[in-house]
Amino acid sequence: METYDALLASITAAPGQDSRTMFDPATGTPVGEAPVHTLEDLEQAITAARAAQPAWAALGHDARGAALLKAADAVERSAEELARLLSREQGKPLNGPNARFEVGACAAWLRAAATTPLAPETVVDDGETYAEMHYRPIGVVGAIGPWNWPMMITIWQIAPALRMGNAVVVKPSEYTPLSVLALAKVLNEELPEGLLTVVSGGRDVGEALAGHPAIGKIMFTGSTATGKAIIKSSADTVKRLTLELGGNDAGIVLPDADPKAIARDLFWGAFINTGQTCAALKRLYVHADIYDAVCDELTAVARAMPMGAGLDEGNVLGPLQNKAQYDVVAGLVEAARDSGAKILLGGNPDADQPGFFYPATLVADIDNSNPLVAEEQFGPALPIIRYTTIDEAVAMANALDVGLGASVWSPGLTEARKVAARLEAGTVWINRHGAVDPRVPFGGAKQSGYGLEFGAEGLKALGVPQVING
């Protein structure tokens, strides 16, 4: 286990190397110098990956799984150092469902990828025909990740890829490269040389990775617009793709729900990672009979949540990660205010406070067509929309062209499941929102992407299906 300073020094740009200063979004102070890798660096990483992959594939599932379990141990040995760096670069607090939680999730997902059974499947065995389905390594996988959960989502991409016998080249977000470089440094303590490389470059590196003929699959989490560009760039080489794109998740509170009982879970469904989560609750539909009570209870919970610099142990909400996202949230809230919507809480950031802090904001009496509802805010501002019939709520929830997640809130599970079945989303939670599990497949509907992650289905997505017939 390295100290924090030693870990940071090991991933910092070398003297004379192109670099970019990364700043703490909570304080504006420098975190470190991230290397800016080039197209030549990308080529070297792909060459090394191609050289390392055959021997890794030849090890078989058991040996690869054992190596991933050792990698999970390495993450846990460096957990506090990784969490501190993540907090400083991304902005999320150490406590709550934030930096320490994210690092812990990295270890959990590594272990799940290592131990999930994936035996050959007998497809037909009728005495005349015998056919088995196997999943062979793809080769080299390109992983392009986001800035909101940079470590955890990188693990979601690379852990199943490695388990299935592939090598991986990672392109992190330009906003959070140090976090991903540090994670890879720790993982590589237990992995063969060249098998996993992070190329911390700009958009040109990402575009080259997505179109490179030696890359057999791209795993991408990010905006729908970028996902569409990756689809186009992957066409000439017929790459396999798993895309987890933008979302604007709806939650529907049924009239029999207990406002006080669900308020805290509603809050964290919407405000986890200060709202910067693809599968966060971003539109809340509440039946008219309990609308005011839900607004009151949710406001009471939100008002009590401390927001501030991530390294302060008392905080559970942090800043927006970057100025561009801050401006998106601020603009949408102001447009809602100008439309006549009611700001229950927040909406007035402190202009004198350093960092990109936007207060937890709840907006009531808002029209469903308002931009704060119709566009993904990706921040700490939740619109609460009143409805009178279930058909109306379902229609509003399904009206957008995205469908990553959704939720239904009610003590009556039978009715809740009936409503859930009508929602156009890849995952529908009941009485919670955004609770992903490494054993449970996860993926989007409509323009929220395609392909599944997690569990056996997620492993299969990182392999090439081969039928042996006879």
Buried (B, 14 or more C-beta within 10 A) or exposed (E): EBEBEEBBEEBBBEEEEBBBEBBBBBBEEEBBBBBBBBBEBBBBBBEBBBEBBEEBBEBEBEEBBEBBBBBBBBBBBBBBBBBBBBBBBBBBBBBBBBBBBBBBBBBBBBBBBBEBEBEEBEEEEEEEEEBBEBBEBBBBBBBBBBBBBBBBBBBBBBBBBBBBBBBBBBBBBBBBBBBBBBBBBBBBBBBBEBBBBBBBBBEEBBBBBBBBEBBBBBBBBBBBEBBEBBBEBBEEEEBBBBBBBBBBBBBBBBBBBBBBEBBBBBBBBBBBBBBBBBBBBBBBBBBEEBBEBBBEBBBBBBEEBEBBBBBBEEBBBBBBBBEEBBEBBBBBBEBBBEBEBEBBBBBEBEEEEBBBBBBBBBBBBBBBEBBBBBBBBBBBBBBBBBBEEBEBBBEBBBBBEBBBBBBBBBEBEEBBEEBBEBBBBBBBBBBBBBBBEBEBBBBBBBBBBBBBBBBBBBBBBBBBEEEEEE
